[in-house]
Amino acid sequence: MRFLDTELLPKLGPDELASIHPDLEIARARLTDIKSFVRQRMNRLRGNDLAGLEHRTACCNECLQDALVVGGQDVGDVVD
């Protein structure tokens, strides 16, 4: 949304801005919901959801956060 606000929207005329305004309001509201969901999920993962599963939990190579609990085997046993 920041990219839209700083780069694209300033280049639109009044009629174009008026026509997309309702869609932007919906997108902004939904983005808040998504951020809230992600924050709650990450808090649960950091808390109890992964407790005792560290030996079977794979880490994301991009963000370096725990990302996937591998079922029934140790992460080190997985062969590419």
PDB file of N, CA, C and O in Angstrom, chain B, residues numbered from 101:
ATOM      1  N   MET B 101       0.815  -1.182   0.000  1.00  0.00           N
ATOM      2  CA  MET B 101       0.000   0.000   0.000  1.00  0.00           C
ATOM      3  C   MET B 101       0.866   1.257   0.000  1.00  0.00           C
ATOM      4  O   MET B 101       0.508   2.271  -0.599  1.00  0.00           O
ATOM      5  N   ARG B 102       1.984   1.179   0.663  1.00  0.00           N
ATOM      6  CA  ARG B 102       2.861   2.350   0.698  1.00  0.00           C
ATOM      7  C   ARG B 102       3.313   2.724  -0.713  1.00  0.00           C
ATOM      8  O   ARG B 102       3.390   3.904  -1.056  1.00  0.00           O
ATOM      9  N   PHE B 103       3.614   1.704  -1.533  1.00  0.00           N
ATOM     10  CA  PHE B 103       4.029   1.963  -2.914  1.00  0.00           C
ATOM     11  C   PHE B 103       2.912   2.674  -3.673  1.00  0.00           C
ATOM     12  O   PHE B 103       3.163   3.629  -4.409  1.00  0.00           O
ATOM     13  N   LEU B 104       1.691   2.210  -3.493  1.00  0.00           N
ATOM     14  CA  LEU B 104       0.565   2.879  -4.143  1.00  0.00           C
ATOM     15  C   LEU B 104       0.472   4.332  -3.694  1.00  0.00           C
ATOM     16  O   LEU B 104       0.325   5.242  -4.510  1.00  0.00           O
ATOM     17  N   ASP B 105       0.560   4.531  -2.385  1.00  0.00           N
ATOM     18  CA  ASP B 105       0.416   5.880  -1.831  1.00  0.00           C
ATOM     19  C   ASP B 105       1.512   6.834  -2.282  1.00  0.00           C
ATOM     20  O   ASP B 105       1.245   8.008  -2.536  1.00  0.00           O
ATOM     21  N   THR B 106       2.731   6.345  -2.382  1.00  0.00           N
ATOM     22  CA  THR B 106       3.848   7.248  -2.689  1.00  0.00           C
ATOM     23  C   THR B 106       4.187   7.338  -4.166  1.00  0.00           C
ATOM     24  O   THR B 106       4.665   8.373  -4.631  1.00  0.00           O
ATOM     25  N   GLU B 107       3.945   6.273  -4.905  1.00  0.00           N
ATOM     26  CA  GLU B 107       4.398   6.249  -6.294  1.00  0.00           C
ATOM     27  C   GLU B 107       3.285   6.346  -7.333  1.00  0.00           C
ATOM     28  O   GLU B 107       3.429   7.053  -8.331  1.00  0.00           O
ATOM     29  N   LEU B 108       2.192   5.650  -7.110  1.00  0.00           N
ATOM     30  CA  LEU B 108       1.167   5.579  -8.150  1.00  0.00           C
ATOM     31  C   LEU B 108       0.022   6.570  -7.970  1.00  0.00           C
ATOM     32  O   LEU B 108      -0.337   7.286  -8.905  1.00  0.00           O
ATOM     33  N   LEU B 109      -0.541   6.608  -6.791  1.00  0.00           N
ATOM     34  CA  LEU B 109      -1.709   7.468  -6.581  1.00  0.00           C
ATOM     35  C   LEU B 109      -1.442   8.945  -6.846  1.00  0.00           C
ATOM     36  O   LEU B 109      -2.320   9.615  -7.390  1.00  0.00           O
ATOM     37  N   PRO B 110      -0.282   9.487  -6.492  1.00  0.00           N
ATOM     38  CA  PRO B 110      -0.039  10.904  -6.785  1.00  0.00           C
ATOM     39  C   PRO B 110      -0.058  11.237  -8.282  1.00  0.00           C
ATOM     40  O   PRO B 110      -0.207  12.400  -8.658  1.00  0.00           O
ATOM     41  N   LYS B 111       0.090  10.238  -9.116  1.00  0.00           N
ATOM     42  CA  LYS B 111       0.127  10.473 -10.561  1.00  0.00           C
ATOM     43  C   LYS B 111      -1.247  10.370 -11.214  1.00  0.00           C
ATOM     44  O   LYS B 111      -1.391  10.635 -12.407  1.00  0.00           O
ATOM     45  N   LEU B 112      -2.254   9.987 -10.433  1.00  0.00           N
ATOM     46  CA  LEU B 112      -3.599   9.852 -10.980  1.00  0.00           C
ATOM     47  C   LEU B 112      -4.353  11.167 -10.903  1.00  0.00           C
ATOM     48  O   LEU B 112      -4.116  12.001 -10.029  1.00  0.00           O
ATOM     49  N   GLY B 113      -5.265  11.323 -11.843  1.00  0.00           N
ATOM     50  CA  GLY B 113      -6.128  12.494 -11.828  1.00  0.00           C
ATOM     51  C   GLY B 113      -7.274  12.310 -10.851  1.00  0.00           C
ATOM     52  O   GLY B 113      -7.479  11.215 -10.328  1.00  0.00           O
ATOM     53  N   PRO B 114      -8.027  13.386 -10.601  1.00  0.00           N
ATOM     54  CA  PRO B 114      -9.125  13.334  -9.630  1.00  0.00           C
ATOM     55  C   PRO B 114     -10.190  12.287  -9.971  1.00  0.00           C
ATOM     56  O   PRO B 114     -10.696  11.605  -9.080  1.00  0.00           O
ATOM     57  N   ASP B 115     -10.527  12.158 -11.248  1.00  0.00           N
ATOM     58  CA  ASP B 115     -11.545  11.180 -11.642  1.00  0.00           C
ATOM     59  C   ASP B 115     -11.064   9.752 -11.408  1.00  0.00           C
ATOM     60  O   ASP B 115     -11.821   8.901 -10.940  1.00  0.00           O
ATOM     61  N   GLU B 116      -9.797   9.497 -11.738  1.00  0.00           N
ATOM     62  CA  GLU B 116      -9.236   8.160 -11.524  1.00  0.00           C
ATOM     63  C   GLU B 116      -9.174   7.828 -10.033  1.00  0.00           C
ATOM     64  O   GLU B 116      -9.505   6.717  -9.620  1.00  0.00           O
ATOM     65  N   LEU B 117      -8.748   8.799  -9.238  1.00  0.00           N
ATOM     66  CA  LEU B 117      -8.692   8.588  -7.788  1.00  0.00           C
ATOM     67  C   LEU B 117     -10.076   8.289  -7.218  1.00  0.00           C
ATOM     68  O   LEU B 117     -10.239   7.397  -6.385  1.00  0.00           O
ATOM     69  N   ALA B 118     -11.063   9.044  -7.677  1.00  0.00           N
ATOM     70  CA  ALA B 118     -12.425   8.839  -7.184  1.00  0.00           C
ATOM     71  C   ALA B 118     -12.944   7.457  -7.558  1.00  0.00           C
ATOM     72  O   ALA B 118     -13.657   6.826  -6.778  1.00  0.00           O
ATOM     73  N   SER B 119     -12.589   6.987  -8.749  1.00  0.00           N
ATOM     74  CA  SER B 119     -13.112   5.691  -9.189  1.00  0.00           C
ATOM     75  C   SER B 119     -12.483   4.514  -8.449  1.00  0.00           C
ATOM     76  O   SER B 119     -13.126   3.476  -8.291  1.00  0.00           O
ATOM     77  N   ILE B 120     -11.240   4.654  -7.994  1.00  0.00           N
ATOM     78  CA  ILE B 120     -10.599   3.531  -7.301  1.00  0.00           C
ATOM     79  C   ILE B 120     -10.670   3.647  -5.778  1.00  0.00           C
ATOM     80  O   ILE B 120     -10.308   2.711  -5.066  1.00  0.00           O
ATOM     81  N   HIS B 121     -11.132   4.785  -5.283  1.00  0.00           N
ATOM     82  CA  HIS B 121     -11.179   5.004  -3.832  1.00  0.00           C
ATOM     83  C   HIS B 121     -11.924   3.897  -3.074  1.00  0.00           C
ATOM     84  O   HIS B 121     -11.400   3.409  -2.072  1.00  0.00           O
ATOM     85  N   PRO B 122     -13.118   3.480  -3.504  1.00  0.00           N
ATOM     86  CA  PRO B 122     -13.812   2.414  -2.758  1.00  0.00           C
ATOM     87  C   PRO B 122     -13.000   1.109  -2.691  1.00  0.00           C
ATOM     88  O   PRO B 122     -12.966   0.448  -1.653  1.00  0.00           O
ATOM     89  N   ASP B 123     -12.360   0.751  -3.788  1.00  0.00           N
ATOM     90  CA  ASP B 123     -11.546  -0.471  -3.798  1.00  0.00           C
ATOM     91  C   ASP B 123     -10.333  -0.342  -2.876  1.00  0.00           C
ATOM     92  O   ASP B 123      -9.955  -1.303  -2.206  1.00  0.00           O
ATOM     93  N   LEU B 124      -9.734   0.829  -2.845  1.00  0.00           N
ATOM     94  CA  LEU B 124      -8.588   1.045  -1.955  1.00  0.00           C
ATOM     95  C   LEU B 124      -8.993   0.937  -0.487  1.00  0.00           C
ATOM     96  O   LEU B 124      -8.251   0.385   0.325  1.00  0.00           O
ATOM     97  N   GLU B 125     -10.151   1.457  -0.153  1.00  0.00           N
ATOM     98  CA  GLU B 125     -10.630   1.370   1.231  1.00  0.00           C
ATOM     99  C   GLU B 125     -10.836  -0.086   1.641  1.00  0.00           C
ATOM    100  O   GLU B 125     -10.490  -0.471   2.758  1.00  0.00           O
ATOM    101  N   ILE B 126     -11.391  -0.886   0.752  1.00  0.00           N
ATOM    102  CA  ILE B 126     -11.581  -2.314   1.038  1.00  0.00           C
ATOM    103  C   ILE B 126     -10.230  -2.993   1.206  1.00  0.00           C
ATOM    104  O   ILE B 126     -10.036  -3.773   2.139  1.00  0.00           O
ATOM    105  N   ALA B 127      -9.300  -2.703   0.312  1.00  0.00           N
ATOM    106  CA  ALA B 127      -7.969  -3.318   0.387  1.00  0.00           C
ATOM    107  C   ALA B 127      -7.268  -2.942   1.688  1.00  0.00           C
ATOM    108  O   ALA B 127      -6.642  -3.794   2.320  1.00  0.00           O
ATOM    109  N   ARG B 128      -7.364  -1.693   2.089  1.00  0.00           N
ATOM    110  CA  ARG B 128      -6.725  -1.260   3.340  1.00  0.00           C
ATOM    111  C   ARG B 128      -7.342  -1.976   4.552  1.00  0.00           C
ATOM    112  O   ARG B 128      -6.627  -2.387   5.465  1.00  0.00           O
ATOM    113  N   ALA B 129      -8.646  -2.116   4.551  1.00  0.00           N
ATOM    114  CA  ALA B 129      -9.312  -2.798   5.665  1.00  0.00           C
ATOM    115  C   ALA B 129      -8.905  -4.269   5.722  1.00  0.00           C
ATOM    116  O   ALA B 129      -8.650  -4.800   6.803  1.00  0.00           O
ATOM    117  N   ARG B 130      -8.843  -4.923   4.579  1.00  0.00           N
ATOM    118  CA  ARG B 130      -8.473  -6.338   4.540  1.00  0.00           C
ATOM    119  C   ARG B 130      -7.014  -6.523   4.935  1.00  0.00           C
ATOM    120  O   ARG B 130      -6.667  -7.521   5.566  1.00  0.00           O
ATOM    121  N   LEU B 131      -6.172  -5.591   4.576  1.00  0.00           N
ATOM    122  CA  LEU B 131      -4.758  -5.678   4.938  1.00  0.00           C
ATOM    123  C   LEU B 131      -4.585  -5.661   6.455  1.00  0.00           C
ATOM    124  O   LEU B 131      -3.733  -6.368   6.994  1.00  0.00           O
ATOM    125  N   THR B 132      -5.376  -4.868   7.128  1.00  0.00           N
ATOM    126  CA  THR B 132      -5.341  -4.837   8.589  1.00  0.00           C
ATOM    127  C   THR B 132      -5.712  -6.202   9.157  1.00  0.00           C
ATOM    128  O   THR B 132      -5.093  -6.668  10.114  1.00  0.00           O
ATOM    129  N   ASP B 133      -6.726  -6.845   8.569  1.00  0.00           N
ATOM    130  CA  ASP B 133      -7.129  -8.184   9.018  1.00  0.00           C
ATOM    131  C   ASP B 133      -6.011  -9.194   8.811  1.00  0.00           C
ATOM    132  O   ASP B 133      -5.761 -10.030   9.679  1.00  0.00           O
ATOM    133  N   ILE B 134      -5.343  -9.125   7.680  1.00  0.00           N
ATOM    134  CA  ILE B 134      -4.251 -10.055   7.376  1.00  0.00           C
ATOM    135  C   ILE B 134      -3.104  -9.848   8.356  1.00  0.00           C
ATOM    136  O   ILE B 134      -2.555 -10.817   8.880  1.00  0.00           O
ATOM    137  N   LYS B 135      -2.740  -8.606   8.605  1.00  0.00           N
ATOM    138  CA  LYS B 135      -1.656  -8.317   9.555  1.00  0.00           C
ATOM    139  C   LYS B 135      -1.989  -8.853  10.939  1.00  0.00           C
ATOM    140  O   LYS B 135      -1.124  -9.404  11.619  1.00  0.00           O
ATOM    141  N   SER B 136      -3.234  -8.692  11.355  1.00  0.00           N
ATOM    142  CA  SER B 136      -3.659  -9.178  12.662  1.00  0.00           C
ATOM    143  C   SER B 136      -3.574 -10.699  12.728  1.00  0.00           C
ATOM    144  O   SER B 136      -3.099 -11.251  13.721  1.00  0.00           O
ATOM    145  N   PHE B 137      -4.030 -11.378  11.682  1.00  0.00           N
ATOM    146  CA  PHE B 137      -3.959 -12.837  11.630  1.00  0.00           C
ATOM    147  C   PHE B 137      -2.516 -13.311  11.708  1.00  0.00           C
ATOM    148  O   PHE B 137      -2.209 -14.226  12.472  1.00  0.00           O
ATOM    149  N   VAL B 138      -1.634 -12.710  10.936  1.00  0.00           N
ATOM    150  CA  VAL B 138      -0.224 -13.110  10.921  1.00  0.00           C
ATOM    151  C   VAL B 138       0.407 -12.879  12.292  1.00  0.00           C
ATOM    152  O   VAL B 138       1.153 -13.729  12.778  1.00  0.00           O
ATOM    153  N   ARG B 139       0.123 -11.758  12.910  1.00  0.00           N
ATOM    154  CA  ARG B 139       0.680 -11.455  14.228  1.00  0.00           C
ATOM    155  C   ARG B 139       0.230 -12.497  15.258  1.00  0.00           C
ATOM    156  O   ARG B 139       1.041 -12.987  16.044  1.00  0.00           O
ATOM    157  N   GLN B 140      -1.066 -12.834  15.251  1.00  0.00           N
ATOM    158  CA  GLN B 140      -1.576 -13.835  16.188  1.00  0.00           C
ATOM    159  C   GLN B 140      -0.951 -15.201  15.936  1.00  0.00           C
ATOM    160  O   GLN B 140      -0.567 -15.890  16.880  1.00  0.00           O
ATOM    161  N   ARG B 141      -0.844 -15.594  14.679  1.00  0.00           N
ATOM    162  CA  ARG B 141      -0.270 -16.898  14.337  1.00  0.00           C
ATOM    163  C   ARG B 141       1.200 -16.964  14.735  1.00  0.00           C
ATOM    164  O   ARG B 141       1.642 -17.973  15.284  1.00  0.00           O
ATOM    165  N   MET B 142       1.952 -15.925  14.473  1.00  0.00           N
ATOM    166  CA  MET B 142       3.371 -15.926  14.837  1.00  0.00           C
ATOM    167  C   MET B 142       3.539 -15.986  16.354  1.00  0.00           C
ATOM    168  O   MET B 142       4.451 -16.649  16.849  1.00  0.00           O
ATOM    169  N   ASN B 143       2.677 -15.306  17.086  1.00  0.00           N
ATOM    170  CA  ASN B 143       2.745 -15.370  18.546  1.00  0.00           C
ATOM    171  C   ASN B 143       2.477 -16.785  19.048  1.00  0.00           C
ATOM    172  O   ASN B 143       3.141 -17.252  19.973  1.00  0.00           O
ATOM    173  N   ARG B 144       1.503 -17.470  18.440  1.00  0.00           N
ATOM    174  CA  ARG B 144       1.225 -18.856  18.836  1.00  0.00           C
ATOM    175  C   ARG B 144       2.401 -19.757  18.508  1.00  0.00           C
ATOM    176  O   ARG B 144       2.774 -20.610  19.314  1.00  0.00           O
ATOM    177  N   LEU B 145       2.989 -19.574  17.331  1.00  0.00           N
ATOM    178  CA  LEU B 145       4.130 -20.415  16.945  1.00  0.00           C
ATOM    179  C   LEU B 145       5.304 -20.206  17.890  1.00  0.00           C
ATOM    180  O   LEU B 145       5.963 -21.165  18.290  1.00  0.00           O
ATOM    181  N   ARG B 146       5.564 -18.962  18.245  1.00  0.00           N
ATOM    182  CA  ARG B 146       6.674 -18.668  19.158  1.00  0.00           C
ATOM    183  C   ARG B 146       6.378 -19.177  20.567  1.00  0.00           C
ATOM    184  O   ARG B 146       7.295 -19.439  21.345  1.00  0.00           O
ATOM    185  N   GLY B 147       5.102 -19.313  20.885  1.00  0.00           N
ATOM    186  CA  GLY B 147       4.706 -19.756  22.220  1.00  0.00           C
ATOM    187  C   GLY B 147       4.706 -21.263  22.347  1.00  0.00           C
ATOM    188  O   GLY B 147       5.754 -21.878  22.547  1.00  0.00           O
ATOM    189  N   ASN B 148       3.527 -21.863  22.230  1.00  0.00           N
ATOM    190  CA  ASN B 148       3.375 -23.281  22.531  1.00  0.00           C
ATOM    191  C   ASN B 148       3.269 -24.199  21.324  1.00  0.00           C
ATOM    192  O   ASN B 148       3.581 -25.383  21.447  1.00  0.00           O
ATOM    193  N   ASP B 149       2.849 -23.718  20.178  1.00  0.00           N
ATOM    194  CA  ASP B 149       2.580 -24.603  19.045  1.00  0.00           C
ATOM    195  C   ASP B 149       3.792 -25.413  18.614  1.00  0.00           C
ATOM    196  O   ASP B 149       3.637 -26.544  18.154  1.00  0.00           O
ATOM    197  N   LEU B 150       4.984 -24.868  18.748  1.00  0.00           N
ATOM    198  CA  LEU B 150       6.192 -25.574  18.307  1.00  0.00           C
ATOM    199  C   LEU B 150       6.991 -26.162  19.462  1.00  0.00           C
ATOM    200  O   LEU B 150       8.035 -26.779  19.247  1.00  0.00           O
ATOM    201  N   ALA B 151       6.505 -25.973  20.686  1.00  0.00           N
ATOM    202  CA  ALA B 151       7.230 -26.488  21.854  1.00  0.00           C
ATOM    203  C   ALA B 151       7.358 -28.007  21.766  1.00  0.00           C
ATOM    204  O   ALA B 151       6.368 -28.710  21.568  1.00  0.00           O
ATOM    205  N   GLY B 152       8.582 -28.505  21.914  1.00  0.00           N
ATOM    206  CA  GLY B 152       8.853 -29.932  21.853  1.00  0.00           C
ATOM    207  C   GLY B 152       9.007 -30.482  20.450  1.00  0.00           C
ATOM    208  O   GLY B 152       9.307 -31.664  20.284  1.00  0.00           O
ATOM    209  N   LEU B 153       8.811 -29.656  19.439  1.00  0.00           N
ATOM    210  CA  LEU B 153       8.917 -30.101  18.046  1.00  0.00           C
ATOM    211  C   LEU B 153      10.130 -29.500  17.345  1.00  0.00           C
ATOM    212  O   LEU B 153      10.266 -29.618  16.127  1.00  0.00           O
ATOM    213  N   GLU B 154      10.995 -28.865  18.096  1.00  0.00           N
ATOM    214  CA  GLU B 154      12.141 -28.169  17.499  1.00  0.00           C
ATOM    215  C   GLU B 154      12.988 -29.107  16.637  1.00  0.00           C
ATOM    216  O   GLU B 154      13.515 -28.689  15.607  1.00  0.00           O
ATOM    217  N   HIS B 155      13.121 -30.350  17.042  1.00  0.00           N
ATOM    218  CA  HIS B 155      13.961 -31.301  16.307  1.00  0.00           C
ATOM    219  C   HIS B 155      13.345 -31.708  14.973  1.00  0.00           C
ATOM    220  O   HIS B 155      14.030 -32.290  14.132  1.00  0.00           O
ATOM    221  N   ARG B 156      12.053 -31.407  14.766  1.00  0.00           N
ATOM    222  CA  ARG B 156      11.400 -31.738  13.496  1.00  0.00           C
ATOM    223  C   ARG B 156      10.872 -30.500  12.783  1.00  0.00           C
ATOM    224  O   ARG B 156      10.017 -30.614  11.904  1.00  0.00           O
ATOM    225  N   THR B 157      11.357 -29.342  13.142  1.00  0.00           N
ATOM    226  CA  THR B 157      10.854 -28.107  12.565  1.00  0.00           C
ATOM    227  C   THR B 157      11.867 -27.526  11.590  1.00  0.00           C
ATOM    228  O   THR B 157      13.014 -27.254  11.942  1.00  0.00           O
ATOM    229  N   ALA B 158      11.408 -27.342  10.348  1.00  0.00           N
ATOM    230  CA  ALA B 158      12.266 -26.771   9.307  1.00  0.00           C
ATOM    231  C   ALA B 158      12.173 -25.250   9.342  1.00  0.00           C
ATOM    232  O   ALA B 158      11.128 -24.680   9.659  1.00  0.00           O
ATOM    233  N   CYS B 159      13.265 -24.624   9.017  1.00  0.00           N
ATOM    234  CA  CYS B 159      13.376 -23.172   9.024  1.00  0.00           C
ATOM    235  C   CYS B 159      13.263 -22.647   7.589  1.00  0.00           C
ATOM    236  O   CYS B 159      13.801 -23.253   6.662  1.00  0.00           O
ATOM    237  N   CYS B 160      12.576 -21.541   7.409  1.00  0.00           N
ATOM    238  CA  CYS B 160      12.479 -20.896   6.104  1.00  0.00           C
ATOM    239  C   CYS B 160      13.826 -20.280   5.745  1.00  0.00           C
ATOM    240  O   CYS B 160      14.419 -19.567   6.554  1.00  0.00           O
ATOM    241  N   ASN B 161      14.304 -20.550   4.550  1.00  0.00           N
ATOM    242  CA  ASN B 161      15.590 -20.008   4.105  1.00  0.00           C
ATOM    243  C   ASN B 161      15.549 -18.503   3.859  1.00  0.00           C
ATOM    244  O   ASN B 161      16.587 -17.841   3.896  1.00  0.00           O
ATOM    245  N   GLU B 162      14.368 -17.963   3.610  1.00  0.00           N
ATOM    246  CA  GLU B 162      14.236 -16.536   3.318  1.00  0.00           C
ATOM    247  C   GLU B 162      14.160 -15.687   4.589  1.00  0.00           C
ATOM    248  O   GLU B 162      14.920 -14.732   4.750  1.00  0.00           O
ATOM    249  N   CYS B 163      13.234 -16.043   5.492  1.00  0.00           N
ATOM    250  CA  CYS B 163      13.017 -15.204   6.680  1.00  0.00           C
ATOM    251  C   CYS B 163      13.655 -15.774   7.942  1.00  0.00           C
ATOM    252  O   CYS B 163      13.664 -15.119   8.984  1.00  0.00           O
ATOM    253  N   LEU B 164      14.188 -16.989   7.852  1.00  0.00           N
ATOM    254  CA  LEU B 164      14.878 -17.667   8.949  1.00  0.00           C
ATOM    255  C   LEU B 164      13.984 -17.920  10.166  1.00  0.00           C
ATOM    256  O   LEU B 164      14.468 -18.021  11.293  1.00  0.00           O
ATOM    257  N   GLN B 165      12.679 -18.019   9.923  1.00  0.00           N
ATOM    258  CA  GLN B 165      11.754 -18.356  10.995  1.00  0.00           C
ATOM    259  C   GLN B 165      11.316 -19.807  10.841  1.00  0.00           C
ATOM    260  O   GLN B 165      11.324 -20.353   9.738  1.00  0.00           O
ATOM    261  N   ASP B 166      10.932 -20.428  11.961  1.00  0.00           N
ATOM    262  CA  ASP B 166      10.403 -21.778  11.896  1.00  0.00           C
ATOM    263  C   ASP B 166       9.189 -21.775  10.981  1.00  0.00           C
ATOM    264  O   ASP B 166       8.304 -20.930  11.113  1.00  0.00           O
ATOM    265  N   ALA B 167       9.151 -22.738  10.038  1.00  0.00           N
ATOM    266  CA  ALA B 167       8.127 -22.670   9.014  1.00  0.00           C
ATOM    267  C   ALA B 167       7.308 -23.944   8.846  1.00  0.00           C
ATOM    268  O   ALA B 167       6.146 -23.869   8.445  1.00  0.00           O
ATOM    269  N   LEU B 168       7.881 -25.115   9.142  1.00  0.00           N
ATOM    270  CA  LEU B 168       7.191 -26.354   8.830  1.00  0.00           C
ATOM    271  C   LEU B 168       7.621 -27.441   9.787  1.00  0.00           C
ATOM    272  O   LEU B 168       8.814 -27.685   9.972  1.00  0.00           O
ATOM    273  N   VAL B 169       6.637 -28.101  10.401  1.00  0.00           N
ATOM    274  CA  VAL B 169       6.940 -29.269  11.225  1.00  0.00           C
ATOM    275  C   VAL B 169       6.857 -30.476  10.311  1.00  0.00           C
ATOM    276  O   VAL B 169       5.815 -30.755   9.717  1.00  0.00           O
ATOM    277  N   VAL B 170       7.966 -31.187  10.208  1.00  0.00           N
ATOM    278  CA  VAL B 170       8.043 -32.360   9.343  1.00  0.00           C
ATOM    279  C   VAL B 170       7.500 -33.544  10.125  1.00  0.00           C
ATOM    280  O   VAL B 170       7.977 -33.832  11.223  1.00  0.00           O
ATOM    281  N   GLY B 171       6.512 -34.231   9.575  1.00  0.00           N
ATOM    282  CA  GLY B 171       5.863 -35.318  10.295  1.00  0.00           C
ATOM    283  C   GLY B 171       6.602 -36.638  10.223  1.00  0.00           C
ATOM    284  O   GLY B 171       6.970 -37.094   9.141  1.00  0.00           O
ATOM    285  N   GLY B 172       6.820 -37.258  11.387  1.00  0.00           N
ATOM    286  CA  GLY B 172       7.313 -38.616  11.463  1.00  0.00           C
ATOM    287  C   GLY B 172       8.783 -38.838  11.217  1.00  0.00           C
ATOM    288  O   GLY B 172       9.233 -39.983  11.239  1.00  0.00           O
ATOM    289  N   GLN B 173       9.539 -37.811  10.986  1.00  0.00           N
ATOM    290  CA  GLN B 173      10.972 -37.990  10.770  1.00  0.00           C
ATOM    291  C   GLN B 173      11.712 -36.734  11.178  1.00  0.00           C
ATOM    292  O   GLN B 173      11.126 -35.653  11.237  1.00  0.00           O
ATOM    293  N   ASP B 174      12.968 -36.868  11.455  1.00  0.00           N
ATOM    294  CA  ASP B 174      13.786 -35.702  11.791  1.00  0.00           C
ATOM    295  C   ASP B 174      14.096 -34.930  10.533  1.00  0.00           C
ATOM    296  O   ASP B 174      14.219 -35.515   9.457  1.00  0.00           O
ATOM    297  N   VAL B 175      14.223 -33.616  10.655  1.00  0.00           N
ATOM    298  CA  VAL B 175      14.537 -32.769   9.506  1.00  0.00           C
ATOM    299  C   VAL B 175      15.820 -33.234   8.844  1.00  0.00           C
ATOM    300  O   VAL B 175      15.923 -33.192   7.618  1.00  0.00           O
ATOM    301  N   GLY B 176      16.795 -33.673   9.614  1.00  0.00           N
ATOM    302  CA  GLY B 176      18.067 -34.123   9.059  1.00  0.00           C
ATOM    303  C   GLY B 176      17.956 -35.368   8.210  1.00  0.00           C
ATOM    304  O   GLY B 176      18.854 -35.658   7.420  1.00  0.00           O
ATOM    305  N   ASP B 177      16.853 -36.122   8.357  1.00  0.00           N
ATOM    306  CA  ASP B 177      16.664 -37.345   7.585  1.00  0.00           C
ATOM    307  C   ASP B 177      16.049 -37.094   6.217  1.00  0.00           C
ATOM    308  O   ASP B 177      16.005 -38.006   5.391  1.00  0.00           O
ATOM    309  N   VAL B 178      15.576 -35.884   5.957  1.00  0.00           N
ATOM    310  CA  VAL B 178      14.929 -35.589   4.685  1.00  0.00           C
ATOM    311  C   VAL B 178      15.983 -35.492   3.596  1.00  0.00           C
ATOM    312  O   VAL B 178      16.997 -34.811   3.752  1.00  0.00           O
ATOM    313  N   VAL B 179      15.732 -36.183   2.490  1.00  0.00           N
ATOM    314  CA  VAL B 179      16.666 -36.177   1.364  1.00  0.00           C
ATOM    315  C   VAL B 179      16.046 -35.392   0.231  1.00  0.00           C
ATOM    316  O   VAL B 179      14.880 -35.601  -0.104  1.00  0.00           O
ATOM    317  N   ASP B 180      16.808 -34.490  -0.365  1.00  0.00           N
ATOM    318  CA  ASP B 180      16.305 -33.694  -1.504  1.00  0.00           C
ATOM    319  C   ASP B 180      16.226 -34.530  -2.751  1.00  0.00           C
ATOM    320  O   ASP B 180      15.826 -34.033  -3.803  1.00  0.00           O
TER     321      ASP B 180
END
